[in-house]
């Protein structure tokens, strides 16, 4: 990413809107976008980190269900299970 930084900076200086910045950064190679994502995520409040962690867990669970590694249960059954835990 370091080698691309001067180019990115010059493009961002020209960018007049957030959409243009998004477009420029979306064109980066995947590993550079991941590095940028990690950096931006680290600048958020701790509460945002917790949300991001839960989002990762949710995405992993969705992938497990779609791949057949795990089996989902109906929402009403899940809610009933939660209510029973409170008793």
Z-matrix of the N, CA and C atoms (Angstrom, degrees):
N
C 1 1.445
C 2 1.522 1 110.62
N 3 1.319 2 117.09 1 -31.84
C 4 1.458 3 121.45 2 -177.90
C 5 1.521 4 111.57 3 -57.18
N 6 1.329 5 117.04 4 -39.98
C 7 1.455 6 120.06 5 -178.43
C 8 1.517 7 112.08 6 -68.68
N 9 1.323 8 116.70 7 -23.48
C 10 1.455 9 120.74 8 -179.46
C 11 1.525 10 113.10 9 -91.11
N 12 1.331 11 116.70 10 -10.62
C 13 1.455 12 120.78 11 -174.20
C 14 1.532 13 113.68 12 -57.15
N 15 1.342 14 120.55 13 -47.30
C 16 1.472 15 118.40 14 179.00
C 17 1.530 16 112.80 15 -58.99
N 18 1.315 17 116.67 16 -40.08
C 19 1.463 18 120.64 17 178.94
C 20 1.524 19 110.35 18 -65.23
N 21 1.331 20 116.52 19 -43.79
C 22 1.459 21 120.66 20 179.98
C 23 1.530 22 110.15 21 -62.30
N 24 1.328 23 116.23 22 -44.96
C 25 1.462 24 119.92 23 -179.08
C 26 1.523 25 110.62 24 -61.17
N 27 1.336 26 117.13 25 -44.12
C 28 1.461 27 118.79 26 -179.31
C 29 1.524 28 110.87 27 -65.79
N 30 1.336 29 117.69 28 -37.23
C 31 1.464 30 120.87 29 177.81
C 32 1.527 31 111.09 30 -67.46
N 33 1.331 32 116.49 31 -39.45
C 34 1.468 33 119.92 32 -178.80
C 35 1.528 34 110.24 33 -68.40
N 36 1.323 35 117.32 34 -36.10
C 37 1.469 36 119.77 35 177.46
C 38 1.522 37 110.54 36 -59.76
N 39 1.316 38 116.64 37 -34.92
C 40 1.450 39 121.16 38 -179.98
C 41 1.525 40 110.84 39 -79.32
N 42 1.307 41 116.44 40 -27.68
C 43 1.467 42 120.81 41 -176.84
C 44 1.522 43 110.14 42 -62.23
N 45 1.320 44 115.79 43 132.34
C 46 1.462 45 119.72 44 -177.71
C 47 1.526 46 112.18 45 -105.87
N 48 1.327 47 117.42 46 -2.08
C 49 1.456 48 118.69 47 -178.87
C 50 1.516 49 110.51 48 -151.46
N 51 1.312 50 115.08 49 162.75
C 52 1.455 51 121.34 50 178.34
C 53 1.525 52 111.09 51 -61.19
N 54 1.329 53 117.07 52 -37.40
C 55 1.463 54 120.15 53 179.30
C 56 1.527 55 111.24 54 -61.13
N 57 1.318 56 116.81 55 -39.52
C 58 1.466 57 120.00 56 179.23
C 59 1.527 58 109.80 57 -66.79
N 60 1.329 59 117.18 58 -41.28
C 61 1.465 60 121.15 59 177.71
C 62 1.522 61 109.59 60 -61.16
N 63 1.335 62 117.02 61 -44.87
C 64 1.471 63 120.78 62 178.17
C 65 1.521 64 110.62 63 -58.53
N 66 1.305 65 116.70 64 -43.45
C 67 1.462 66 121.18 65 -179.24
C 68 1.526 67 110.93 66 -62.52
N 69 1.317 68 116.42 67 -44.37
C 70 1.472 69 121.15 68 -179.73
C 71 1.529 70 110.00 69 -62.58
N 72 1.326 71 116.14 70 -47.97
C 73 1.460 72 120.18 71 -176.61
C 74 1.521 73 112.05 72 -70.74
N 75 1.315 74 117.62 73 -29.44
C 76 1.463 75 121.10 74 177.63
C 77 1.519 76 112.19 75 -66.63
N 78 1.307 77 116.28 76 -21.36
C 79 1.465 78 120.58 77 -179.77
C 80 1.528 79 112.35 78 -81.61
N 81 1.318 80 117.49 79 -7.24
C 82 1.463 81 120.71 80 178.83
C 83 1.527 82 110.10 81 -67.14
N 84 1.331 83 116.62 82 155.36
C 85 1.467 84 119.44 83 173.77
C 86 1.536 85 110.19 84 -60.43
N 87 1.318 86 116.07 85 153.89
C 88 1.468 87 122.08 86 -174.70
C 89 1.528 88 112.36 87 -53.87
N 90 1.320 89 118.00 88 -46.37
C 91 1.472 90 119.12 89 -176.89
C 92 1.527 91 111.29 90 -64.48
N 93 1.329 92 118.17 91 -33.29
C 94 1.459 93 121.09 92 176.70
C 95 1.523 94 111.03 93 -70.61
N 96 1.344 95 116.94 94 -38.32
C 97 1.468 96 120.01 95 176.95
C 98 1.525 97 110.28 96 -65.18
N 99 1.339 98 117.08 97 -38.05
C 100 1.467 99 120.23 98 177.96
C 101 1.521 100 110.44 99 -64.14
N 102 1.327 101 116.50 100 -42.34
C 103 1.464 102 120.55 101 178.41
C 104 1.529 103 110.33 102 -63.16
N 105 1.316 104 116.26 103 -42.75
C 106 1.460 105 120.94 104 178.41
C 107 1.525 106 110.52 105 -64.45
N 108 1.333 107 116.85 106 -42.18
C 109 1.462 108 121.53 107 177.55
C 110 1.529 109 110.55 108 -58.56
N 111 1.330 110 116.62 109 -48.14
C 112 1.464 111 120.48 110 179.53
C 113 1.524 112 110.85 111 -59.20
N 114 1.329 113 115.53 112 -41.60
C 115 1.468 114 119.55 113 179.70
C 116 1.529 115 110.50 114 -63.57
N 117 1.328 116 116.79 115 -50.10
C 118 1.460 117 119.81 116 -178.63
C 119 1.527 118 111.33 117 -62.74
N 120 1.313 119 116.39 118 -39.20
C 121 1.457 120 120.67 119 178.38
C 122 1.528 121 110.66 120 -61.90
N 123 1.321 122 116.53 121 -38.02
C 124 1.464 123 120.03 122 -179.27
C 125 1.522 124 112.48 123 -69.03
N 126 1.336 125 118.40 124 -16.42
C 127 1.460 126 121.09 125 179.62
C 128 1.520 127 112.82 126 -87.86
N 129 1.318 128 117.53 127 -5.23
C 130 1.455 129 121.44 128 -178.62
C 131 1.518 130 111.10 129 -83.59
N 132 1.313 131 115.42 130 164.80
C 133 1.458 132 121.50 131 177.23
C 134 1.521 133 110.28 132 -63.50
N 135 1.353 134 116.99 133 154.34
C 136 1.471 135 119.29 134 178.09
C 137 1.519 136 113.32 135 -53.31
N 138 1.341 137 117.57 136 -37.08
C 139 1.463 138 119.75 137 178.22
C 140 1.518 139 110.68 138 -59.57
N 141 1.317 140 116.50 139 -36.75
C 142 1.457 141 120.55 140 177.85
C 143 1.526 142 110.52 141 -67.40
N 144 1.352 143 116.45 142 -33.69
C 145 1.466 144 119.72 143 176.84
C 146 1.518 145 110.49 144 -63.86
N 147 1.316 146 115.93 145 -41.29
C 148 1.470 147 120.14 146 179.28
C 149 1.520 148 109.55 147 -63.30
N 150 1.341 149 116.06 148 -44.15
C 151 1.469 150 119.70 149 178.19
C 152 1.517 151 110.77 150 -60.79
N 153 1.330 152 116.49 151 -41.49
C 154 1.463 153 120.60 152 -179.73
C 155 1.527 154 110.24 153 -64.71
N 156 1.330 155 116.85 154 -39.35
C 157 1.461 156 120.26 155 177.80
C 158 1.526 157 110.96 156 -62.85
N 159 1.333 158 116.00 157 -43.68
C 160 1.468 159 119.55 158 178.83
C 161 1.518 160 111.09 159 -66.55
N 162 1.323 161 116.89 160 -35.19
C 163 1.462 162 120.17 161 176.81
C 164 1.519 163 110.24 162 -62.84
N 165 1.325 164 116.81 163 -41.33
C 166 1.467 165 120.60 164 177.71
C 167 1.526 166 110.81 165 -62.23
N 168 1.332 167 116.33 166 -42.37
C 169 1.464 168 120.38 167 178.82
C 170 1.531 169 109.79 168 -63.16
N 171 1.325 170 116.56 169 -44.67
C 172 1.470 171 120.30 170 -179.83
C 173 1.527 172 110.99 171 -62.27
N 174 1.330 173 116.37 172 -43.55
C 175 1.471 174 119.60 173 179.16
C 176 1.531 175 111.17 174 -63.46
N 177 1.325 176 115.92 175 -38.07
C 178 1.471 177 120.06 176 178.22
C 179 1.529 178 110.13 177 -65.50
N 180 1.324 179 117.13 178 -43.33
C 181 1.469 180 120.39 179 179.48
C 182 1.529 181 111.09 180 -63.50
N 183 1.332 182 116.96 181 -41.27
C 184 1.469 183 120.88 182 177.87
C 185 1.526 184 109.94 183 -60.22
N 186 1.327 185 115.98 184 -44.02
C 187 1.469 186 120.10 185 179.23
C 188 1.525 187 110.82 186 -63.10
N 189 1.347 188 117.14 187 -39.95
C 190 1.465 189 120.86 188 179.23
C 191 1.532 190 110.84 189 -64.45
N 192 1.316 191 116.45 190 -40.92
C 193 1.466 192 120.04 191 179.92
C 194 1.529 193 110.36 192 -67.42
N 195 1.325 194 116.06 193 -44.87
C 196 1.468 195 119.83 194 -179.39
C 197 1.523 196 112.25 195 -64.65
N 198 1.332 197 117.01 196 -32.29
C 199 1.463 198 120.17 197 -178.69
C 200 1.524 199 112.32 198 -84.33
N 201 1.338 200 116.71 199 -9.50
C 202 1.455 201 120.17 200 -179.13
C 203 1.520 202 113.66 201 89.21
N 204 1.336 203 118.02 202 1.28
C 205 1.467 204 121.22 203 178.60
C 206 1.524 205 111.97 204 -71.07
N 207 1.337 206 116.07 205 -24.91
C 208 1.464 207 120.97 206 178.75
C 209 1.524 208 107.80 207 -137.03
N 210 1.311 209 115.10 208 159.16
C 211 1.457 210 120.12 209 -179.04
C 212 1.522 211 108.81 210 -118.28
N 213 1.300 212 116.68 211 130.78
C 214 1.456 213 121.03 212 178.27
C 215 1.510 214 111.48 213 -79.58
N 216 1.334 215 115.32 214 164.59
C 217 1.465 216 120.12 215 174.51
C 218 1.528 217 107.49 216 -123.94
N 219 1.317 218 118.28 217 153.99
C 220 1.461 219 120.86 218 179.82
C 221 1.531 220 111.28 219 -59.77
N 222 1.331 221 115.97 220 147.39
C 223 1.468 222 121.30 221 -177.12
C 224 1.527 223 111.88 222 -58.48
N 225 1.331 224 117.45 223 -40.42
C 226 1.470 225 118.51 224 -178.69
C 227 1.524 226 111.40 225 -64.63
N 228 1.318 227 116.56 226 -34.76
C 229 1.469 228 120.10 227 177.39
C 230 1.530 229 110.10 228 -69.36
N 231 1.321 230 117.00 229 -41.05
C 232 1.472 231 121.00 230 178.80
C 233 1.528 232 110.35 231 -62.57
N 234 1.339 233 116.79 232 -43.34
C 235 1.459 234 120.30 233 179.06
C 236 1.522 235 111.47 234 -64.95
N 237 1.327 236 116.62 235 -40.36
C 238 1.462 237 120.53 236 177.39
C 239 1.531 238 110.79 237 -61.02
N 240 1.334 239 115.82 238 -42.10
C 241 1.471 240 120.25 239 177.79
C 242 1.540 241 110.84 240 -60.10
N 243 1.331 242 116.86 241 -40.61
C 244 1.457 243 120.96 242 178.76
C 245 1.521 244 111.13 243 -65.53
N 246 1.330 245 116.45 244 -42.46
C 247 1.462 246 119.41 245 178.09
C 248 1.521 247 111.80 246 -61.96
N 249 1.321 248 116.40 247 -37.28
C 250 1.465 249 120.23 248 179.25
C 251 1.526 250 111.63 249 -68.44
N 252 1.311 251 117.26 250 -29.85
C 253 1.461 252 121.07 251 178.00
C 254 1.524 253 111.05 252 -66.51
N 255 1.322 254 117.40 253 -30.08
C 256 1.463 255 121.91 254 -178.36
C 257 1.518 256 112.66 255 -75.88
N 258 1.327 257 117.91 256 -15.57
C 259 1.480 258 121.41 257 -177.76
C 260 1.497 259 111.31 258 -74.49
